[in-house]
Amino acid sequence: MNSDFHYYATYCAALIAGYTHEEAQDICYSAQLVDHCTRTWLKKIGGPGSAATTQLQSELISARTDTAGLQDITRIWSSFHFLPRDLYAEVPYGSRRYKNKFRLICGPNGDLLKKTIQIAGRRNTLQAVGIAMHVLADTWAHTYFAGTPSLVINNTDYNFYELREDREGVHRIPVVFGHNPAAREDPEKRAYTGSIYQAEENSIMNLGHGRAGHLPDYSFIRYAYAPSWDRYDEIIKDNPHDYLYAFAQMVYAMKQLHDESDVFETDTYAWEMIRPYEDRIRNILSIRRTDDSKDWEALGETLSGKTIRPFSLELFETEYLSSADTPETLLASAPGRFFTAALDQKAMVVNEMVRSGNTLGGRAISVSDPASYEKEEQK
Amino acid sequence: MTQWQKLKNILTAVLEILFAGLILFLSDRDFSHLNFPGAEKLTRGVVSYYLILVVFVIVMLIYGIRLIIFYFTMARFMTGGRGMLYRGVLYTDLALYTMTLNNVPVNYIMIYLIAILVIAGAISLFQAFDIMKLGGFWQFKMVQGIVTISLAVYGFTHLRQPMVLSYIFAITLVHDAIMRIVSVFTTTQIVTVP
């Protein structure tokens, strides 16, 4: 998903869930920051590098693909952008390594999503809510891809079609991806960019949905393709449907967090709460364009009656640097709370992976409050 | 980085430096005066060139065998995975075939090395521009990129000279070794919350 959904749609969802304009802005700011919080940026502001929630292209290209390097990549991408649906999935074939990679395939409504919302509730900060909403939304957009470099899981081939519907029915239009990262994407000309085919299993070109380009991040698109992991079966991805579910689930999750309820059930959606806006949301999601920000922003401003401040990295930089007097003031600042929540999320996902016998994300790592975490786990 | 990974990196770095030293040591030795069949071909730089060639063949052979293993353990279950098997067999065959050749022209290996240098240099420049945009310390990456591409250009202008090939190969090995050692002694970021 892009900033239109992570920033403006998250703002709308937070308002509907009951947060105030100011709170909703903090939440959507953190949800969007997940796509900007790189080690390079953290180094610049003096933040903790281990709190990185994403990687720049240049960081990825130079990342080592030895065991430690792959674990680092997997920790970041599986924790924040490709939350595994089922770490214990039955895979009746393949080596242990294959099965471990297969089990990292992202999807909505998994156990880890429940834990993501739970730790956001325990941390009880708007920044933790924002991060959780980013993770939740991406489970819908990035379904069927894994947050680890893997040819055997994430590769796609020429068997890739956009499904377009008109009065005569549904048409299958072949999608051919270009490979120039600077090229402008144009849905009307079907000009899409994807990563280059690399036969190396651990090439960063095979990370996440790189091979399917930005298509998973566009709300309007429906496409059919044969994923690497599904043994020649074709999958249909219906983004307008999935994005609507993502929105309804975000509202439900934030309602629970806002009300400080301990209960979060997967596969539960706030349909009644979004009903008054459903037609407008469906319309935004279905327009063929690469950025829906303006329409989401307009909806948000209608809901709150206030202007939404545009996203700017400088906002956090200034706050973080100005609060650097003591570790306590740093941690109490909004960026400090964001970093703490990011570390919580990363630790939870990696620890769950280790518990399932999957070491692709590395060995168990410390969490902010191990005792309470373990206690909670044992309940 | 775990202790084992650190040890592995240091051992690899030491081996790389030793090998680079051996190549440089042999690069200006002339063995053509020795008294055995074929010795007349061993003029300056040729022995170190053969050493580099052996490294390339071994790398290709390992790559081919790895692909075959990869097919049987993972790619067999992947859509279109049989291509891996074909590629693995092809690389293994090519490596074995190269071993049997009497003479492999210097420029083949040089072009391969140049390609690697150009890609590495471009990546460093790309990183430098990214860091520059975010306002960080970009100068190191920029210098690294420029030096790497300059080496590639120098190699391109001396395609058929085994001594130049030896120098460039040794420099890349030493550079990689230094980066490995630096990575071992750089504090590794770990996930902890104060």
Interface residues (C-beta under 8 A of the other chain):
Chain A: R39 T40 W41 K43 K44 P48 G49 S50 A52 L56 Q57 S58 E59 I61 S62 R64 D66 T67 A68 R75 Y93 G94 S95 R97 Y98 K101 L151 V152 N155 D157 N159 A199 E201 A226 P227 S228 W229 D230 R231 Y232 P327 L331 T340 L343 D344 K346 A347 V350 I365 S366 V367 S368
Chain B: M1 T2 Q5 L67 F70 T73 M74 A75 R76 F77 M78 T79 G80 G81 G83 M84 R87 I123 S124 F126 Q127 F129 D130 I131 L134 G135 G136 S183 Q189 I190 V191 T192 V193 P194
